[in-house]
Amino acid sequence: MTAIAPDGAPKLVESQLREAAISSLERKRKLVQDAFGYVAVNGVLWLIWALADRSTDGFLPWPAWVSLIWGFLLALDAWRAYGPWPRQVITDDDVEQELRRLGR
């Protein structure tokens, strides 16, 4: 059950806070691993492009597409790990409120 804080807001149980902290740390560690992979793979792709053909076909070099798309997805992961992504733990009060809303 969720305790009530003096200001009337639901207070999270310590186990819920611990789970949220562990989840946050796992997201941040995965982001670092993904960033190293991004740099390594894109470095190899750009090196292949530079040594092999260097053609741009009038627009972007082909490794740029990989870098841009993967970079965008990596930025989303970074926003989720460090940014204002919803980090609230779902409390029992939240579940009860949603059940009441769905029961109408």
N, C-alpha and C positions, 0 to 999 in steps of 0.2 A: 504494500500500500504506500501511497505517497503521503508524506507529512505536509502540514500546512505551515508556512513560514509566518512570522508575526505580521508581515504586510499583507497576508491573505493569499499570496502566490504559492503554487505548489512547490514543495522542496523536493529535490531529487534524492533518492536513496543512494548511499555511497556506492553500492554495486553498479547502479546505472551510470554514475559518474565515471567509475573505473572502466566500464565497457566503452563509454564514449571516448575516454582518453586513449585507450588501447586502439580503438578504431581510427582515431585521428593520427596516432603515431604510425600505424600501418599504412595509411594513405600517404603520409609524408615520405616514408621510406620507399614505398613503391614509386612515388614520383621521382625520387633521386635515381633509382635504378632505371626507370624509363628515360630520364634525361641523359644518362650515360649511354644507353642504347641508341638514342636519337643522334647524339653527337658521333658515335662510332659508325653507325650505319650510313648516316648522311655524309660523313667524311670520306668513307670508301666510295660511295656513289659519285660524289663530286670529283674525287681523284680519278675514277674510271672515266668520267666524262672529259676531264681535262687531258688525260693521256690518250684517249681513244679518238674521239671525233670532234668535239667542241662545236658541234652544230647547234644552232638555236632555232632553225626552221622559221625564222622571222619573228619569234616571240620569246619564249622562255626556254632555257635549257631543260632537258627532260628531268634532271635531278631536282629542279626547282619545284616541280609538282609534288614530289615525295616530301620534300622539306616543308613546303607550305601546308599541305594537308596534315601531315604528322605533327608539325609544329602547332597548328591550330588545336588539334586534339590534345596535345601536351599542355597547351595553355589552359584548356578547359579543366584538365586534371589539376593543374597548379591552382586555379581559381577555387576548385573544390577543396583542395588540401589547405590552402592558406587564406583564401578570400572569404567574402561574406556569404558563403554557401550556407543554407540552413543547417545548423549544427545542433538543433534542439533534440534532446532525448525525448521520446514519447513517454509521457507519464500515464499512470492509471487514470487520472482525471481527464486527460486528453482522449483516451480510449472510451471512457464512459460518456463524454460529451459527444463523440462521434456516433456512438451507438444510439444515444437519444436522438441525434439528428436523423440518422437513417431509419429509426423506428417511426418517424412521423408519417 
